[in-house]
Amino acid sequence: MVNLKTKFIGLELKSPIIAGSCGLTSEVSKIEEIALSGAGAIVLKSIFEEQINMDASKALTDNSYPESADYIQNYIRANTVQQHIDLVKAVKNKVNIPVIASINCLRDGEWISFASELEKAGADALELNAFILPMDEFAESVEVENMYFDIVKHVKKVVKIPVIVKISHYFTNLPAFVSKLKAYGADAVTIFNRFYEPDIDIERIAVGAASVFSMPADLRTTLRWTGILSGKDKLLQLSSSTGVHNGEAVVKLLLAGATTVQVCSAMYEQGIGTIRTMNHFLNSWMDKKGFESIDEFRGRLSYADAGNAARYERAQFMKYFSDHK
């Protein structure tokens, strides 16, 4: 009999499919629906460090009493954090699957105290959605990487629950960077985060925002690095995200070595029920191939186990297309 249960950061999940952080995971009713659809866990919508600071700054700008600045700033921050704490508590009372809180952070700082509050509220784990856009041409790459390490190091000092770090692929040596994240205490890594990207409207001659949703083609980058990272470190707890739009993508990432797979855009475009469809596909595929558990095939096609590691390397690009006329 097929069993979809998965162990991730010490938590037992009924499915390797996790609902990623998004607007849908900010409403209790939607989260209940996600849980009923068969998600193994839920990552709540991120609490944004930048948004907290922006709200506090706006309140100060709108207020004409400078002596009350500290009070207003602290109130805004506390109120925003409290809303997220209340969400964690409400969700924990409604669903019986792991609830992962999420903080979108830009740098090491006072927001780290939020992490312990989320733990006290009942979060089963914490995902740090970190993206530091390197804009300083005088900064060395090691300085940028150290910002991430400092965040992880300080968060681990204030919480006992597992800490997942969600990262982008904009690093010179991703395997080395991930290895150091683990050394600084990260219990798992999510690849990759997705942020608003700019686009240019040539009719209005203006800069705007590109689509916030991923596309199935985005899976390729995630798939490559899932295979490489899991192959380099077989003990790495890896959650793969971006480009997951169907059950086939879930199977591919698990074969490449993902511990879990996160779904977000597909829930918007196909409905929350797409998680149930993905679980059904995974179950049917395992049954057809004769696998009873995910561990029987997870990582079978990773960088280390695929039998041809070059297929994960860029050098293969020229070799492959040189035969196409």
C-alpha positions, 0 to 999 in steps of 0.5 A: 500500500502506498504511503505518502508520509514524509519526515521533515525537520523532525515533523511527520507530514502526511504528504510531502506537498506543503502550501507555500507562504502566500495570501491564501495562507493568511486566512483561517478559512482558506487554510482549513480548506488547504488542510482538507485538500491534503497538504502536509503542512502550511507556511503562513503568509510572511510577516514583513520586516519592511512592511512593519517599518514602513507602517511605523514610519507612515504613522510617524509622518502623519502624526504632529506630536514628535514627543509621541514618536517612540510610543507610536512606532512601538505600538504599530510594530507590536500591533502588526506582530500581534495580528500574526501571533493571533493568526498562528494561534487561530490556525493551530486551533483549526488544523491538525497539520504542522503550521510554519510561521514565516518572516520576510527579513532584510537584515539582522535586527530587532525583528528577531524578537518576533521569532520567539513570539511566534514560537510561543504562539504555537508555530511548529517551525519558522521559515526565514524568507531572506532576500538581500539584493546586493546593490553596493558595488563596493561590497564583497560577496562574503559580506552579503553572505555573512548577513544571512549567516548573522540572521540565522545565528541570532534567530537560533539563539532565541527559538527552539523550533526548527528554522528553515531558510528560504533563499534565492539562487543568486549566489556565487557558490550555492552548495558552499553557501547552503553548507554554511547555512547548515553550519550556522544552525539552519535546519532546512533550506527552501529553494527558491523564493520569488519576489516582485520583478520589474517589467517595462511597459513600452506603450506607457514608457514606464517601469511596472511589475511583472507577474507575481506567479511562477510558470511551469518552465520555472521548474527547471532552475529549481530542479537542477539545484534540487538535484545538485544540492541533495546530491552534494549533501544527502542529509540536507533537508530541502524544500523545493519551490517555484514552478510546481504546477502539477503532480509530475513536477512533484514527482520530478523534484522528489526524484531529484532529492527534495524532502518536501515540495512547496506549492503556491502559484498553482493554488491561485491558478487552479484552485486549492484543490490542486493539492488533492490532484497532485497527491492523487498523481503522486499516489498513482505514480508510486503504485504504478512503479511499485513504490510503497514509500517516498524514501524508496525513490527520493533522490534516485536521480540526484546529482550523486545518483543519476549516473550522469552528473553532467546532465545537471551541469551547464557544460552539458548545454553545448554538448546537447545542442551541438547535435541539433541542426 
